[in-house]
Amino acid sequence: MAQIILAESAGFCFGVKIAVDAAKKAGEELGGAYTDGPIIHNKQVVQFLESLNVRELEEGQQLKEGDTVLIRSHGVPPKEERRLKEAGVNVIDATCPFVKKVHEKVRQLVEEGYFVVIIGEHKHPEVIGILGHLEESGGKGIVVSNMEELIKNLPNKKRIGIVSQTTQSEDFFREAVGYIAENTEEVKIFNTICDATSVRQEEVKKIAPNVDIMIIIGGKHSGNTNRLAQISRALNPNTYHIEKADELQPKWFEGKERVGISAGASTPDWIINEVVERIKEITK
Ligand code: F3S
């Protein structure tokens, strides 16, 4: 049997735990709730929560007074939260405390007169929420998702404040901060990448170069899982990103002795366990 090295940080992060527990509670005690988009980027968990009547709002669906809406760990723009409350909707706020910290830092930077650069993915719900706080506090800023974009769009401002989407790559953050610092008179930086993300990325960097094959488990639409897979692939080309155990192919493991495994922040333990068991079976 191959030796399996499972990253200690693999599995639900603290923020996802809060959101999934809140969703379960809403299902069990309130008879259900709506979420604006999947509660986490993991199909299997979403299906389980649907069985408790916690489901995504459909396009164009109108909320009624007394309905319950759960705000996901990514958070929402403040305008959206107000709109829900004013409509008499019962709001459960499961925004991750690390995401709330980004909102606070953006407001602080605006108050202090900085132009804000958000290092993140344009359409990600977390970034949309952060932009909502920027707009509400009367600030100006841009979102950059790669170096090319940063170099092309960095405006000529004297004072720039930087924050990051919580699940960004540490390497990109460092590179972007370096470039902005070189080209701006005054820079204020808040590294708002959450601990769960940095610990996970560091662990993958340690494991990937020392194994024959690396398996990254998590939703195909999960940004943090995709970044783990990218980091791993750069260090070990035998990297496979899967959502669940039945995607594992025995031929990947031929002649492989050491198997590394990590998983995104929205991957539940039971899916990780199934993958571990399946790999044991394949490499028996
Ligand atoms: Fe929160 Fe970080 Fe998880 S921001 S939701 S602890 S990945």
Boltz pocket constraint, residues with backbone or C-beta under 6 A from the ligand:
constraints:
  - pocket:
      binder: B
      contacts: [[A, 13], [A, 14], [A, 15], [A, 16], [A, 73], [A, 96], [A, 97], [A, 98], [A, 99], [A, 166], [A, 167], [A, 194], [A, 195], [A, 196], [A, 197], [A, 224], [A, 265]]
      max_distance: 6.0
